Amino acid sequence: MKLFISSVLVLMIITFGVMIGMRNGNVVEVNFLIAKMSLSLSIVMAICFGLGFLFTWIICGFLYFRLYIANKFLKRKIDKSSKQILKKEESINQLKHSQQLDADFMLSNKKTE
């Protein structure tokens, strides 16, 4: 559902950009570092919109990937800590059990004496 909503939102933005571009049919001169071009204003707007969209997705993808890696690392750390806690609990339970057995043995010895 989230993907559907985001896809519809992106399509609406692109449609809005195309509608604005159709209203601006003027020819403008674009100066690059080494060349000049005469392009329709709508084409220049579409190129700028597309480049902005692409750069934004690249930056968001990088940030998402970084968070994904950090999350994976933290999950491993939690799993490792959980295993250590379980081992400690098992050793504590074994110690308590052995102490209980020792206490029972000592009581039984005192009763027989």
DAJOPE-V123062 format. One record per backbone hydrogen bond with DSSP energy under -0.5 kcal/mol. NH is the residue of the N-H (numbers start at 1). CO is the residue of the C=O. E is the energy in kcal/mol with one decimal. If there is no record, write none. Layout:
nh = (NH NH)
co = (CO CO)
e = (E E)
//
This chain:
nh = (5 6 7 8 9 10 11 12 13 14 15 16 17 18 19 20 21 22 23 24 24 25 28 28 30 30 31 32 32 37 39 39 41 42 44 45 46 47 48 49 50 51 52 53 54 55 56 57 58 59 60 61 62 63 64 65 66 67 68 69 70 71 72 73 74 75 76 77 78 79 80 81 82 83 84 85 86 87 88 89 90 91 92 93 94 95 96 97 98 99 100 101 102 103 104 105 106 107 108 109 110 111 112 113)
co = (1 2 3 4 5 6 7 8 9 10 11 12 13 14 15 16 17 18 19 20 21 23 26 39 28 37 29 30 35 30 28 37 26 24 40 41 42 43 44 45 46 47 48 49 50 51 52 53 54 55 56 57 58 59 60 61 62 63 64 65 66 67 68 69 70 71 72 73 74 75 76 77 78 79 80 81 82 83 84 85 86 87 88 89 90 91 92 93 94 95 96 97 98 99 100 101 102 103 104 105 106 107 108 109)
e = (-2.4 -2.3 -2.4 -2.4 -2.3 -2.3 -2.4 -2.3 -2.1 -2.5 -2.6 -2.4 -2.3 -2.4 -2.4 -2.2 -2.3 -2.2 -1.1 -0.8 -0.6 -0.8 -0.5 -3.4 -0.6 -3.9 -0.6 -0.6 -3.3 -2.5 -2.6 -0.6 -3.1 -0.9 -2.1 -2.5 -2.2 -2.5 -2.4 -2.6 -2.7 -2.7 -2.4 -2.6 -2.6 -2.8 -2.3 -2.2 -2.2 -2.5 -2.9 -2.5 -2.3 -2.4 -2.7 -2.5 -2.3 -2.2 -2.5 -2.4 -2.2 -2.6 -2.3 -2.3 -2.4 -2.4 -2.1 -2.1 -2.5 -2.6 -2.6 -2.4 -2.8 -2.3 -2.0 -2.4 -2.5 -2.2 -2.4 -2.7 -2.5 -2.4 -2.4 -2.6 -2.5 -2.3 -2.8 -2.5 -2.7 -2.5 -2.4 -2.4 -2.4 -2.7 -2.6 -2.5 -2.6 -2.2 -2.4 -2.2 -1.9 -2.0 -1.5 -1.1)
//
